[in-house]
């Protein structure tokens, strides 16, 4: 994906400027990184292989289609 794409900018959290003081707020990308055990860009690459992604996120139980 090209670097100037808005989707890539939003997904990877590329923003300019300074943030507020204090501890950074926890966001959904932090949760995804924790659940997968990898960084968000790595998780995006893993998600391209649906079988592997389902293993990582735990959707391969016998009760799931």
C-alpha positions in Angstrom: 0.0 0.0 0.0 1.3 3.4 -0.8 2.5 5.5 2.1 0.1 8.4 1.4 -3.1 6.3 1.6 -5.4 7.5 4.4 -6.3 3.9 5.5 -2.6 3.2 6.1 -2.2 6.4 8.0 -5.2 5.6 10.2 -4.3 1.9 10.8 -0.7 2.6 11.7 -1.5 5.7 13.8 0.8 8.0 11.9 0.0 11.5 13.1 1.9 14.7 13.5 2.3 16.9 16.6 2.5 16.2 20.4 0.0 14.4 22.5 -1.3 15.4 25.9 0.7 14.9 29.1 0.3 11.7 31.1 -0.1 8.1 30.4 -1.2 7.3 26.9 -4.7 5.9 26.6 -5.0 2.3 25.7 -6.6 1.8 22.2 -7.8 -1.1 20.1 -4.5 -1.5 18.3 -2.8 -2.2 21.6 -5.4 -4.9 22.3 -4.9 -6.5 18.9 -1.1 -6.5 19.3 -1.5 -8.1 22.8 -4.0 -10.7 21.5 -1.8 -11.7 18.5 1.5 -11.4 20.2 2.9 -9.2 17.5 2.8 -5.6 16.2 -0.2 -4.2 14.3 1.5 -4.2 10.9 2.5 -7.8 11.5 -1.0 -8.7 12.5 -2.3 -7.1 9.3 0.0 -9.3 7.3 -1.0 -12.4 9.3 -4.7 -11.6 8.6 -4.1 -12.1 4.9 -3.9 -15.8 5.6 -7.4 -16.5 6.9 -6.6 -20.0 8.2 -3.6 -18.9 10.2 -5.5 -15.8 11.4 -8.3 -18.0 12.8 -5.7 -20.1 14.7 -4.2 -17.0 16.2 -7.5 -15.4 17.3 -9.0 -18.7 18.5 -11.8 -19.3 15.9 -10.8 -22.9 15.1 -12.9 -24.5 17.8 -15.1 -27.3 16.7 -18.2 -25.3 17.4 -17.3 -22.6 14.8 -18.1 -23.1 11.1 
